Amino acid sequence: VPREAQEAWTVLALARELGEHEEKALTALRKTVRRLGAARCLELLHRVREIEAAGGLYSVAARRRRTKGGVFLALAKRTKRRPVLPARKPSRAREAAA
């Protein structure tokens, strides 16, 4: 499956699970999936479910409970980017053939 298709599917799955439908939220989800990768975002979704089952997460001011989307984005902000693979150096055999 091409990475772009996997990312698009992940954004749709996250939006549905998190109850996010507004364009601003969808844009944030797209950026997050591109930054962290689909697998890590699905791990964060599992963590959101655990947090919600335990009573949720409150805002910094502790005045109100965060939405599921808010919990997801708060976790995403604390998560490192996916590793960037180094560019492959050409092998000596390819250099000799050129």
Salt bridges, closest charged atoms under 4 A:
GLU7 OE2 - ARG3 NE 3.07
GLU7 OE2 - ARG82 NH2 3.29
GLU17 OE2 - ARG49 NE 3.16
GLU23 OE2 - ARG30 NH1 3.17
GLU50 OE2 - HIS46 NE2 3.07
GLU50 OE1 - ARG47 NH1 3.27
GLU52 OE1 - ARG65 NH2 2.53
